[in-house]
Amino acid sequence: MSSMTRKIRRESERNRQDNEKKAMKKAFKTFDGMPKKCGECAAEFDNTDKEVLNQWRVAVYDDGRVHLTCPNCGPTPEELEKADVEQ
């Protein structure tokens, strides 16, 4: 009986690893497909500057679309705070 449970456990582990690999592959595909410019004003996105990374906004939709917005085009901190309070 122990060999049967071990077989089931190993198969379950393989399935879990396969699912994780598929999820990672999907995430990398989404990241690779991310735009390099702002969707509003076409400002260049510099992903090497750590200060800038925290200011840009990324929206990923259920259908796979990715929308990138620069700090100048995106909502102000006050607007974000107001939206959080309303929810």
Sequence and secondary structure as in RCSB ss.txt:
>XXXX:A:sequence
MSSMTRKIRRESERNRQDNEKKAMKKAFKTFDGMPKKCGECAAEFDNTDKEVLNQWRVAVYDDGRVHLTCPNCGP
TPEELEKADVEQ
>XXXX:A:secstr
 HHHHHHHHHHHHHHHHHHHHHHHHHHHHHHHTS SB TTT  B  TT HHHHTTSEEEE TTS EEEE TTTS 
 HHHHHHHHHH 
